Amino acid sequence: MNFFENLKLICGWDIVALIVLIGATAWFFVRRYQLSKEKKELQERLSKK
């Protein structure tokens, strides 16, 4: 296996890892937003009582 074949194999895995990382980051921020919204709603409900 020469240098360029090895580089091509590594870059292929880097792209997969990058896609997974972007997906995990997006999931984290969406979930954080949902929890923040839910927390606000619960605080409003508690303050009305």
MOLINNOR-V801431 format. One record per residue. SS is DSSP state (~ for helix, > for strand, _ for the rest). PHI is phi in degrees with one decimal (* if undefined). NEAR is the number of other ideal C-beta (glycine too) atoms within 8 Angstrom. Layout:
SS_PHI_NEAR ; SS_PHI_NEAR
This chain:
__*_3 ; __-86.6_5 ; ~_-59.7_5 ; ~_-71.0_6 ; ~_-65.7_8 ; ~_-64.7_9 ; ~_-62.6_8 ; ~_-63.6_8 ; ~_-65.7_8 ; ~_-66.0_8 ; ~_-64.1_8 ; ~_-61.2_8 ; ~_-69.6_8 ; ~_-63.1_8 ; ~_-65.5_8 ; ~_-62.0_8 ; ~_-63.5_8 ; ~_-65.5_8 ; ~_-63.1_8 ; ~_-63.2_8 ; ~_-63.5_8 ; ~_-64.3_8 ; ~_-63.2_8 ; ~_-65.2_8 ; ~_-65.6_8 ; ~_-62.6_8 ; ~_-60.7_8 ; ~_-60.2_8 ; ~_-70.0_8 ; ~_-64.5_8 ; ~_-64.0_8 ; ~_-62.6_8 ; ~_-64.2_8 ; ~_-63.0_8 ; ~_-66.4_8 ; ~_-63.7_8 ; ~_-64.4_8 ; ~_-64.7_8 ; ~_-62.5_8 ; ~_-61.2_8 ; ~_-61.9_8 ; ~_-66.9_8 ; ~_-64.7_8 ; ~_-65.3_8 ; ~_-65.1_8 ; ~_-70.6_7 ; ~_-73.2_6 ; ~_-75.5_5 ; __-77.4_4
